[in-house]
Amino acid sequence: MNPDPVIRYFPETDTLAIELRPWPTAQDGDPNETGGQDAGEDLVIHYAPDGDPWLWEIEHASAHPEHITAALGQIRNRWRTTA
């Protein structure tokens, strides 16, 4: 699996999906069937079965640069601890 984060933008809904890390291959479950928890205005955080955050879903992304910045910070912190 590609270790690089995946970022997808859906212009029709102005939604940005930012994978903080790859889906853990040793875990059961389907990443397409994970629910999420509201974590702020227009922010839903999806968790992998291991309990760690996997994906940030930012609704109305163009109005929330603070969420995008925070997600990138999470990726940077994870990279620093695994590099």
Backbone bond lengths (Angstrom), bond angles and torsions (degrees), N, CA, C in turn:
res aa  C-N    CA-C-N  psi(-1)  N-CA   C-N-CA  omega(-1)  CA-C   N-CA-C  phi
1 M - - - 1.442 - - 1.524 109.18 -
2 N 1.306 116.09 144.93 1.453 122.26 -179.54 1.531 109.55 -68.24
3 P 1.334 118.78 122.34 1.463 120.53 -179.21 1.522 113.34 -77.12
4 D 1.330 118.11 -11.82 1.457 120.85 -178.82 1.529 110.65 -75.58
5 P 1.325 116.90 144.75 1.457 119.95 177.99 1.527 110.97 -62.49
6 V 1.314 115.31 149.20 1.456 121.48 177.39 1.523 107.18 -111.48
7 I 1.321 115.27 131.14 1.458 120.97 179.12 1.527 107.46 -123.24
8 R 1.341 115.56 124.21 1.463 120.33 179.37 1.530 108.75 -122.91
9 Y 1.330 115.55 138.04 1.461 120.59 177.48 1.517 108.46 -119.31
10 F 1.331 115.43 133.75 1.459 122.57 179.62 1.531 107.62 -114.36
11 P 1.341 117.62 94.93 1.467 120.54 -173.04 1.526 113.64 -63.06
12 E 1.321 117.71 -29.82 1.471 119.25 -177.88 1.525 112.26 -64.13
13 T 1.327 117.35 -24.89 1.471 121.00 178.45 1.527 112.08 -120.05
14 D 1.336 117.74 1.18 1.462 123.22 -176.90 1.531 110.29 52.87
15 T 1.338 114.75 46.70 1.460 121.79 -179.33 1.527 109.26 -112.90
16 L 1.320 115.63 135.59 1.452 122.16 178.75 1.523 107.84 -117.13
17 A 1.324 117.04 127.57 1.462 122.64 176.67 1.522 107.43 -111.88
18 I 1.329 115.78 119.95 1.459 121.04 -177.33 1.521 108.48 -119.93
19 E 1.339 116.03 112.32 1.463 120.09 175.18 1.522 107.78 -77.84
20 L 1.315 115.91 122.95 1.458 120.40 179.35 1.522 111.60 -77.50
21 R 1.316 115.45 -24.97 1.460 121.45 -178.30 1.522 107.92 -160.97
22 P 1.314 118.02 164.68 1.461 119.58 175.74 1.533 110.49 -66.44
23 W 1.308 115.81 153.31 1.465 121.07 173.77 1.526 107.76 -61.26
24 P 1.330 118.97 130.12 1.472 120.07 -177.97 1.534 110.75 -64.53
25 T 1.318 115.87 118.79 1.465 120.88 -175.27 1.516 112.58 -67.37
26 A 1.316 117.93 -25.40 1.464 120.95 -178.70 1.530 111.87 -81.99
27 Q 1.320 117.99 -1.89 1.459 121.50 -175.76 1.521 111.07 -98.13
28 D 1.307 114.82 146.27 1.453 120.15 170.93 1.520 108.00 -76.20
29 G 1.299 114.80 161.98 1.457 119.28 176.18 1.509 111.76 109.37
30 D 1.307 113.17 160.47 1.452 121.25 -177.91 1.524 107.95 -114.23
31 P 1.332 117.85 124.74 1.464 118.95 -178.78 1.527 112.96 -61.17
32 N 1.334 117.19 -23.83 1.457 120.50 179.57 1.526 112.30 -76.99
33 E 1.320 117.43 -8.25 1.457 121.16 -178.03 1.526 112.54 -115.00
34 T 1.321 117.37 14.38 1.461 119.27 -178.86 1.512 110.06 -84.11
35 G 1.298 115.33 137.76 1.453 120.47 173.45 1.511 108.64 -85.91
36 G 1.291 115.15 176.93 1.446 118.97 179.42 1.510 111.21 -137.03
37 Q 1.301 114.84 172.22 1.459 121.66 178.48 1.519 108.97 -120.22
38 D 1.325 115.85 135.41 1.454 119.79 175.02 1.523 108.84 -62.52
39 A 1.317 115.53 130.62 1.466 119.96 -177.28 1.520 111.82 -127.14
40 G 1.303 117.35 9.11 1.450 121.55 -179.18 1.507 109.11 157.75
41 E 1.317 115.47 179.51 1.458 119.35 179.86 1.527 110.26 -61.83
42 D 1.328 115.87 117.90 1.471 123.46 178.14 1.526 113.32 62.60
43 L 1.318 117.86 24.91 1.463 121.83 178.89 1.525 109.89 -125.15
44 V 1.333 115.37 125.12 1.461 122.00 174.77 1.520 107.19 -122.54
45 I 1.333 116.65 128.03 1.455 121.03 177.87 1.521 108.34 -105.55
46 H 1.319 115.74 126.27 1.463 122.74 178.90 1.527 108.15 -100.13
47 Y 1.319 115.66 138.70 1.463 121.87 -177.00 1.527 110.35 -113.79
48 A 1.317 116.08 144.44 1.464 122.11 173.75 1.530 108.12 -79.35
49 P 1.322 117.96 166.55 1.472 120.23 179.44 1.525 114.07 -58.82
50 D 1.343 118.20 -20.91 1.467 119.70 178.30 1.528 112.48 -78.50
51 G 1.335 116.65 -2.50 1.457 121.45 175.86 1.515 115.46 91.60
52 D 1.325 117.72 -6.70 1.463 120.91 179.23 1.529 110.24 -90.98
53 P 1.332 117.29 148.81 1.457 120.07 177.71 1.525 110.89 -57.78
54 W 1.322 114.94 139.68 1.458 121.08 179.78 1.528 110.99 -117.01
55 L 1.346 117.67 -43.46 1.457 120.76 -172.86 1.520 109.81 -143.57
56 W 1.325 115.53 138.84 1.461 120.91 171.49 1.517 107.73 -105.37
57 E 1.304 116.22 128.16 1.462 123.03 176.80 1.529 107.30 -109.25
58 I 1.319 115.54 114.57 1.462 121.32 -175.88 1.524 108.21 -109.97
59 E 1.327 115.36 109.63 1.459 121.13 177.69 1.525 108.21 -84.77
60 H 1.341 116.70 148.39 1.466 121.61 -176.13 1.533 109.21 52.23
61 A 1.323 115.18 48.27 1.466 122.51 -171.68 1.527 113.46 -57.32
62 S 1.321 117.26 -35.87 1.458 118.84 -177.75 1.528 112.02 -65.16
63 A 1.330 117.31 -16.86 1.462 121.14 178.58 1.528 112.47 -97.97
64 H 1.340 117.18 1.57 1.465 120.24 -175.34 1.527 113.40 -132.20
65 P 1.322 117.57 63.55 1.472 118.31 177.34 1.524 111.98 -62.75
66 E 1.330 117.83 -23.83 1.465 120.30 179.50 1.530 111.42 -65.57
67 H 1.337 117.43 -35.23 1.467 120.19 177.31 1.528 110.94 -70.13
68 I 1.319 115.89 -40.31 1.466 120.33 179.11 1.529 109.62 -62.92
69 T 1.321 116.28 -45.10 1.462 121.06 178.57 1.525 111.30 -60.55
70 A 1.331 116.63 -43.16 1.466 120.59 -179.72 1.529 111.19 -65.46
71 A 1.335 117.37 -40.44 1.466 120.27 179.00 1.526 110.47 -63.80
72 L 1.322 116.85 -43.10 1.464 119.78 178.07 1.522 110.88 -64.26
73 G 1.320 117.32 -34.82 1.463 120.77 175.21 1.521 111.75 -63.12
74 Q 1.332 116.70 -39.27 1.468 120.63 176.78 1.527 110.83 -62.60
75 I 1.330 116.47 -42.12 1.469 120.54 178.47 1.527 109.89 -63.55
76 R 1.315 116.72 -44.67 1.472 121.17 -179.72 1.526 110.66 -61.24
77 N 1.329 117.22 -44.42 1.467 120.68 179.62 1.520 111.59 -63.82
78 R 1.323 116.94 -41.08 1.464 120.35 178.89 1.518 110.35 -65.56
79 W 1.336 117.04 -40.13 1.467 121.02 179.95 1.529 109.89 -64.04
80 R 1.328 116.85 -41.31 1.463 120.23 -178.99 1.529 111.68 -63.92
81 T 1.325 117.55 -34.86 1.451 120.30 -178.05 1.530 112.57 -80.89
82 T 1.351 117.31 -18.01 1.462 119.45 -179.53 1.526 112.36 -105.17
83 A 1.335 116.88 -11.28 1.475 119.37 -176.93 1.514 111.48 -81.44
